[in-house]
């Protein structure tokens, strides 16, 4: 069975500051890992995904994530936060069978 | 328009009534999914389908029924709605590389 833990249901950062959203996973097989973003009243949009190629994955809007097998982590970062980054972020894991298991989400607030 | 669409976007129904949420995708993706989103739980898989006429249970299937007679459609039916089924429902489809999500249906059971 797979699971995802997102540390911090709410994260606030100042505009221009580093964004760090934490995700730890559990999987019995080599995982596929994803970060999705959800803007208010919208569906989920893929930010980036790890599928066993490079451990540092770059996504849209300058987001990136690093797969660390030893730490079972896949934290999401962005060097400089913009107001438009305010949203809910979900980490998800798959064992390659198309089904996604999601974390509980982290709401990111940007302070002007 | 290409994409994945859900209808209705908002629905209020009474306890005990049957309600069907619709999902349509235009990519001919093999896989389709229904998730529900609840505060503190993230998204949980209700049912999924690997192809037309093939469906399987997810994490929280009780009280829901699905069918998939055509590749592009994947309706979700609540046979007898309960207040615990008040939620936001998301349909998704996948062709093997990533899942694409609809805009969601906000269902309120009163």
Contacts between the chains, C-beta under 8 A, distances in Angstrom:
chain1	res1	chain2	res2	distance
A	6	B	42	8.0
A	9	B	40	7.9
A	34	B	98	7.6
A	36	B	101	7.9
A	41	B	103	7.7
A	41	B	104	7.7
A	42	B	103	6.4
A	42	B	104	7.7
A	43	B	90	6.1
A	43	B	101	3.7
A	43	B	102	5.4
A	43	B	103	5.0
A	43	B	104	5.7
A	44	B	43	7.7
A	44	B	90	7.0
A	44	B	92	7.8
A	44	B	101	4.3
A	45	B	101	7.5
A	46	B	98	5.0
A	46	B	99	7.5
A	49	B	98	6.3
A	90	B	42	6.2
A	90	B	43	6.8
A	98	B	31	4.7
A	98	B	48	7.5
A	98	B	50	7.5
A	98	B	94	5.3
A	98	B	96	7.4
A	98	B	99	7.6
A	99	B	33	7.3
A	99	B	45	6.1
A	99	B	48	6.1
A	99	B	58	7.2
A	100	B	33	7.8
A	100	B	43	7.7
A	100	B	45	7.4
A	100	B	99	6.2
A	101	B	45	7.6
A	102	B	35	7.8
A	102	B	42	4.2
A	102	B	43	4.3
A	102	B	44	7.5
A	103	B	42	5.5
A	104	B	40	6.1
A	104	B	41	6.3
A	104	B	42	4.2
A	105	B	42	5.1
